[in-house]
């Protein structure tokens, strides 16, 4: 799969700079949702780059530095648990994505958003379904967002050791639910996500 094929076609439509945007952490029961926006030099191949979900944690960590160094620019941002609770997870994800795109300088002519929804994106944008496996810029953004979020959850694992965040990063595993039943939610839990808890 050529990660530049789709982007080259879009560049050929006349866009000057494309950025890829992806999020990490829409599904977990705890912690913020992260987003990253990346503009790579057109055609740049980063060895091993792929959709972050297809990479091991170690591989993502190993790619983080090279992506940041190679990118023309990148932005990493997040929406807090309070914002998720207030806005809902979809709108909070758009908020994090907008914040990430805002950090880009130079600004992109078009933002490629992973997924099928871009209604809350304030910049000129286009959706790319399964974009993290089809576009180099989105794949790079997926790694930056995921690694940034995982690192934050590891810090929280030290602050709230009883939940085992280092193992599940806040996702709803059996061990996580068991800890919630025993200890109740922490300040970084998304209470609206716990309503379905058995």
Secondary structure in CASP SS format (residue, H / E / C, confidence):
PFRMAT SS
TARGET T0000
AUTHOR 0000-0000-0000
METHOD secondary structure of the structure
MODEL  1
X C 1.00
X C 1.00
X C 1.00
X C 1.00
X H 1.00
X H 1.00
X H 1.00
X H 1.00
X H 1.00
X H 1.00
X H 1.00
X C 1.00
X C 1.00
X C 1.00
X C 1.00
X C 1.00
X C 1.00
X E 1.00
X E 1.00
X E 1.00
X E 1.00
X E 1.00
X E 1.00
X E 1.00
X C 1.00
X C 1.00
X C 1.00
X C 1.00
X C 1.00
X E 1.00
X C 1.00
X C 1.00
X E 1.00
X E 1.00
X E 1.00
X E 1.00
X E 1.00
X E 1.00
X E 1.00
X C 1.00
X C 1.00
X C 1.00
X C 1.00
X C 1.00
X C 1.00
X C 1.00
X C 1.00
X C 1.00
X C 1.00
X C 1.00
X C 1.00
X H 1.00
X H 1.00
X H 1.00
X C 1.00
X C 1.00
X H 1.00
X H 1.00
X H 1.00
X H 1.00
X H 1.00
X H 1.00
X H 1.00
X H 1.00
X H 1.00
X H 1.00
X H 1.00
X H 1.00
X H 1.00
X H 1.00
X C 1.00
X C 1.00
X E 1.00
X E 1.00
X E 1.00
X E 1.00
X E 1.00
X E 1.00
X E 1.00
X C 1.00
X H 1.00
X H 1.00
X H 1.00
X H 1.00
X H 1.00
X H 1.00
X H 1.00
X C 1.00
X H 1.00
X H 1.00
X H 1.00
X H 1.00
X H 1.00
X H 1.00
X H 1.00
X H 1.00
X H 1.00
X H 1.00
X H 1.00
X H 1.00
X H 1.00
X H 1.00
X C 1.00
X C 1.00
X C 1.00
X C 1.00
X C 1.00
X C 1.00
X C 1.00
X E 1.00
X E 1.00
X E 1.00
X E 1.00
X E 1.00
X C 1.00
X C 1.00
X C 1.00
X C 1.00
X C 1.00
X C 1.00
X C 1.00
X C 1.00
X C 1.00
X C 1.00
X E 1.00
X E 1.00
X E 1.00
X E 1.00
X C 1.00
X C 1.00
X H 1.00
X H 1.00
X H 1.00
X C 1.00
X C 1.00
X H 1.00
X H 1.00
X H 1.00
X H 1.00
X H 1.00
X H 1.00
X H 1.00
X H 1.00
X H 1.00
X H 1.00
X H 1.00
X H 1.00
X H 1.00
X H 1.00
X H 1.00
X H 1.00
X H 1.00
X H 1.00
X H 1.00
X H 1.00
X H 1.00
X H 1.00
X H 1.00
X H 1.00
X C 1.00
X H 1.00
X H 1.00
X H 1.00
X C 1.00
X H 1.00
X H 1.00
X H 1.00
X H 1.00
X C 1.00
X C 1.00
X C 1.00
X C 1.00
X C 1.00
X H 1.00
X H 1.00
X H 1.00
X H 1.00
X H 1.00
X H 1.00
X H 1.00
X H 1.00
X H 1.00
X H 1.00
X C 1.00
X C 1.00
X C 1.00
X C 1.00
X C 1.00
X E 1.00
X C 1.00
X H 1.00
X H 1.00
X H 1.00
X C 1.00
X C 1.00
X C 1.00
X C 1.00
X C 1.00
END
